[in-house]
Amino acid sequence: MPAALILLFILLPVQCWAFSADVFLRASAATGIPVELLLAISHVESGFQPHAINMSGQSYFPSSRNEALRLLVRSGDNIDIGLMQVNWGFWGEKFGLSKAELLDPQFNVMVGAKILEHCVRVNGSWWMGIATYHSPRDLRQREYVNKVWQSYRRVLVEMRK
């Protein structure tokens, strides 16, 4: 079993999983984004909750896909969805995405990895790419990169055990 999957079992209580840990490995293989970074970002963004939704700064953690869908019906454009908290208002039209399909963990992680891949390519570095994955604002970027760095370090420490 790859170390990244072992780490997921350590970080997450099994009863909260509504997805296979392979979603991170597949997205990493497809984009070249290290699985450890995808795990760290998902940990910071959603706490590995596949139905996590953030509407205009307010976080929600629905217990089911149906509950999440009910929230999405009431939401506007400023909404972050799923494991990687993909911002539908910014990326939805660009990629032709529906809010509902972003609740699919495999799809969400793949889209998040492709967005991160784009951000890294445009910015020329991993950490600036991670910063712009989150926000165009400098202060918010620094806070976010620090959170991802702390999570990334935790991932690496757990993988070495």
C-alpha positions in Angstrom: 0.0 0.0 0.0 1.5 3.4 -1.0 2.6 5.6 1.9 0.1 8.3 0.9 -2.8 5.9 1.4 -1.5 4.8 4.7 -1.4 8.5 5.7 -5.0 9.0 4.7 -6.0 6.2 7.0 -4.1 7.9 9.8 -5.5 11.4 9.2 -9.1 10.4 8.6 -11.5 8.4 10.7 -12.7 5.7 8.4 -16.4 6.3 9.1 -16.3 9.8 7.5 -15.1 8.5 4.2 -17.5 8.7 1.3 -14.7 8.2 -1.3 -11.7 6.1 -2.0 -8.3 7.5 -1.2 -7.2 6.6 -4.7 -8.8 9.8 -5.9 -5.6 11.6 -4.8 -3.3 9.1 -6.4 -5.1 9.3 -9.7 -5.1 13.1 -9.7 -1.4 13.2 -8.9 -0.6 10.7 -11.7 -2.6 12.7 -14.2 -1.2 16.1 -13.4 2.2 15.6 -11.9 1.2 17.4 -8.7 2.8 15.5 -5.7 0.1 13.5 -3.9 1.5 14.9 -0.6 0.5 18.4 -1.8 -2.9 17.4 -2.9 -3.5 15.8 0.5 -2.2 18.9 2.3 -4.4 21.2 0.3 -7.5 19.0 0.7 -6.8 18.8 4.5 -6.6 22.6 4.7 -9.5 23.3 2.3 -12.1 20.8 3.5 -10.7 18.6 6.3 -11.2 15.8 3.8 -15.0 16.3 3.9 -16.2 15.4 0.4 -19.5 17.4 0.7 -17.8 20.6 2.2 -19.3 23.8 0.9 -18.3 27.4 1.6 -20.8 30.0 0.6 -19.5 33.6 0.8 -17.2 32.8 3.6 -19.6 30.5 5.6 -18.5 26.9 5.8 -21.0 24.0 5.8 -20.3 20.3 6.2 -23.4 18.4 5.0 -23.6 14.8 6.1 -24.8 13.6 2.8 -24.7 14.3 -0.9 -28.4 15.1 -0.8 -28.0 17.6 2.0 -25.2 19.2 0.0 -27.3 19.4 -3.1 -30.1 21.2 -1.2 -27.5 23.8 -0.1 -26.2 24.2 -3.7 -29.7 24.9 -5.0 -29.8 27.9 -2.6 -26.3 29.1 -3.3 -25.1 31.9 -5.5 -21.9 32.0 -7.6 -19.4 32.7 -4.8 -19.2 29.1 -3.6 -16.4 26.6 -3.0 -17.3 23.0 -3.3 -15.9 19.6 -2.2 -12.6 18.1 -1.1 -10.5 20.7 -2.9 -13.0 23.6 -2.4 -13.1 24.4 -6.1 -14.6 27.9 -6.5 -17.5 27.4 -8.9 -17.9 31.1 -9.5 -14.5 31.4 -11.0 -13.8 28.0 -12.5 -17.3 26.7 -13.2 -17.9 28.5 -16.5 -14.3 28.2 -17.6 -14.5 24.4 -17.3 -18.2 24.0 -18.0 -18.8 22.5 -14.6 -22.0 22.1 -12.7 -22.1 22.6 -8.9 -23.5 19.1 -8.4 -20.7 17.3 -10.3 -18.1 19.0 -8.0 -19.6 17.0 -5.2 -18.1 13.9 -6.8 -14.8 13.3 -4.9 -12.9 11.9 -7.8 -14.0 14.7 -10.2 -13.4 17.4 -7.6 -9.9 16.3 -6.7 -9.0 16.0 -10.4 -10.4 19.5 -11.2 -8.5 20.9 -8.1 -5.3 19.2 -9.3 -5.7 20.6 -12.8 -6.3 24.1 -11.4 -3.2 23.8 -9.2 -1.2 22.5 -12.1 -2.3 25.7 -14.1 -1.5 27.9 -11.1 2.0 26.4 -10.7 2.7 26.7 -14.4 1.6 30.4 -14.6 3.5 31.4 -11.4 6.6 29.3 -12.0 6.9 27.8 -8.5 5.0 25.3 -6.3 4.4 27.7 -3.4 3.3 30.7 -5.6 1.0 28.3 -7.4 -0.5 27.1 -4.2 -0.9 30.7 -3.0 -2.9 31.7 -6.2 -4.9 28.5 -6.0 -6.4 30.0 -2.9 -6.6 33.8 -3.5 -5.3 36.7 -5.6 -4.8 38.7 -2.4 -1.3 38.7 -0.9 -2.2 38.6 2.8 -4.6 35.7 2.3 -2.0 33.9 0.2 0.6 34.0 2.9 -1.8 32.7 5.5 -3.0 30.0 3.2 0.5 28.9 2.2 1.5 28.7 5.9 -1.5 26.4 6.6 -0.7 24.2 3.6 3.0 24.1 4.6 2.1 22.9 8.1 -0.2 20.3 6.7 2.3 19.2 4.1 5.0 18.8 6.9 2.5 16.7 8.8 1.9 14.5 5.8 5.7 14.0 5.3 6.2 13.2 9.0 3.4 10.7 9.0 4.7 9.1 5.8 8.1 8.5 7.3 6.7 6.6 10.3 
